[in-house]
Amino acid sequence: MAWQPNEESLRTLAACLKDSLSGFDKAVQKQAEGMLAQAKSSPDINNYLALIFSSESPPAGLTLSSQDYLLVRSAAAIMLKNNVKSHYKQIPEPSFAFIKMAIPLGIQDKNPQMRSYAGNIATELIRRGGLFSWPEFLPELLKMFGNEGGQFSDAAQEGAISAMAKICEDNTKMLEREHSGQRPLNFILPKLIEATKSPLTKVRAQALTAINVFTPRKSQAMLNNIDDLLQHLFYLSEDSSTDVRRQVCRAFVRLVETRPDKLLPHITGLVDYIITQQKSQEDEELACEAAEFWLSVGEHENLWQALEPYIHKIIPVLLECMVYSGEDIALLGGASDDEDEEDKEEDIKPKFAKKSAVRMLNSEASADANQNGNAYEKLASMDGDLEEGEIDDLDDGDENPDERWTLRKCSAAALDVFARDFGASVFTSIFPYLQANLRHAEWPHREAAVLALGAVAEGCMDVVTPHLPELIPYLFTLLDDPEVVVRQITCWTLGRYSLWAAELDDPAQKATYFEPMMEGILTKMLDKNKRVQEAGASAMANLEDKAAKRLEPYCGPIIQQFVRCFAKYKDKNMWILYDCVQTMAEHVGPVLARPELANQLMPALITRWQKVGDQSRELIPLLECLSYVAMALGDAFTPYAEPIFLRSVNIIHQNLEQSLAATNNANFDQPDKDFLVTSLDLLGSVVQALEQAKVGALIEKSPTFFELLSFCMEDPADEVRQSAYAVLGDCAKYGFEQLKPCLQSIFPILLKQLDLDNILDEEIDSGFNVVNNACWSAGEVAMQAKKDMAPYVPELLQRCVEIMSNPRVPKGVSENAAVALGRLGIDNYDQLGPHLQTFAADFLSAMDDVDPSDEKATAFKGFSMVVGQNPQSMEKDLLHYFTSIARYQDLKLRNPIRQELHEVFQNVINVYRQMIPQFDHFISQLDPQDREALKANYVF
């Protein structure tokens, strides 16, 4: 018998869903949320949710206003999708059958939001269960959006194509993959291309949206249909809908990478079309999509030259689009001195954009918008995947244009790319514009000209340089422009020319250009406007990066200004200030350890360190900054090390506890892994910075240190494990006495990380970064543990050989595996000797291009000791080995290590001189320069 709802249960659930959205009575809302959490355990909960969301009219037993019922349906749909996502395996099969009956009804619903929710649930079902868990659904969608037999309503067609677009986006590889000898995309793509002829605008636009998921990918289906697709794109290029034309532009952008050969014959028409769309006044998103075409072509290795004949047409359009629009000027709000205003929380944290969700729902019920506003916001925060505009960094029309990707920024970026592509001809094109606008009376034109000058800095430096003695002093005057945005863009542009100024050798020129540039930028770091402060700080970080060690004579006044900024800045600009300090520490290094500098900088940093809470996201850039500062100060960091070290360990402890709680309880959110990563990196920097005895004392004050580190070494996030293994290697190097008692529990975790089966099937390469650090730390442990490595030698050998011999492993990882194995041989050569033949060739190949270092020297020392244990095994690789010895010349290594390596090489040569009867004949097979090097450095 088919499932039937219980009317009382239905009423109770609907009431809970409604009350859970209450923004006016928090107690009622909390009680309802608790009841919904309990209801999840009911085997029929998903049936009820599917029934509510898919029924256009309230089912029997429900008495609700149309507006309240719409809210309840929305909440039911979101809850159902989240249940499918989080509890797929626990949902009984009969419930799946009921959900699959409800979704097609939702897709055909009169309300566009319900259609959207139905598509969300459908794509989640397919993502979790696979295509074969619902084989009839995709054919049903194809019929629906293709209006097969002319039997489907406009709503059904629009709902079906919207669902298909989501499925394509969320299950791209699944659709391209072969299933039982067939690839679903081979059937779907032609249907999508055909749908671009639909009389319904939304169907045409959504069909292109779905197609554009696949245009950047070189699937066989796309290659087979490319000509048909291009014909449709050219036809649709004149479509009356800006939504359609926006997708057409996006398709052309993506085809630049996959099939530039198909676009090249049409380049003249494409240039004219893109220019027309970019000049579109009615839709900035369309204009921005068009401008992306120049970026894509300009960065394409083989296609960019095709644009050269059209530069004179394109550049003026880019310059025109770089001027702030009237709407943008209104949103900027004019100049204001806001240095004393506290930052709003939403200016610092990632924003939940609820406006989009409100806007979509209100299309059906504008009359009740005010009284239900809180409910819509609550709905926007319920969906675990943040679908349909719940986070809206780009789509919020009220957003500051400086904080989103705009036509102005895209055009400037394209000008930058063209400057790098075509150099002098671009500057020739913009020079008259600069002459006319740099001193323009109206600030938007003045600002755009400064932006253009900055945009061409990298590509046109040679042709701009003769003009800089005139231009740079004029830019200095614009640092005091009454308009905020002019001061802001001037900081950026000066930063772009800071390398030119920094490289001036003549003291008089340096005093005329570089020093005033640095002083001007530093001054703007304390402008009365916070946006100018930010631009000044960003420009200063750029100048530091370009000037590098040339900044050393100026560290005093720079640090003084940074300290003033620490006292003045509000929360948001602290982030870029940390970057300034970090960049300086990176480039001037030990100079910062001078007492007159460290005694100013460190108190300012520590004051901030004490103010920022453990849960504040500002802690992340502060931790990163302190990592660089610790490395720069070295042992001078000692007075600050203990509280920073202990707090970092505590942050890791808290984060791991929160992660465990979230794993065991779906109601808890997973913590931000960045806290773990930056805390680990800071610990590693402190360990490297201090003297060994002080490192040991710090670790001893954290009795759970290595236990926490072992948890991080097994964390699901690659970036956490990567940092954890870096810390492990640092501890092996500088704190081994404390690590040694924990080796039995820690090293087996490391060996497991070296198992390539765990990462070769991954689609991203971050897993190799983890293996790389694990190999390095294994080598550092081997250097310190010596004979205590004996229990781990067989497995470490096996893992390193697998890594070195696998062609899919990146070269750097193979090199680190070789170094680890070589270093293992220093004290365990007797165990490695019998296996020498299995890894000699791979070791030598991996080490060929490794730069000389202590690590390379110790690795070759260990390898050579293994060779001495089993010299007969080297027959096939002996010439390669002797070549490596001949070419190993490095006088920069510390003398004892170089001397030890030289002695080991000499011993091996002596062994083979005794073993090989015609040793001179063997040596004669080497290249002449290698023979000479051997005879010059070793006794024969």
Disulfide bonds with the S-S distance in Angstrom:
none
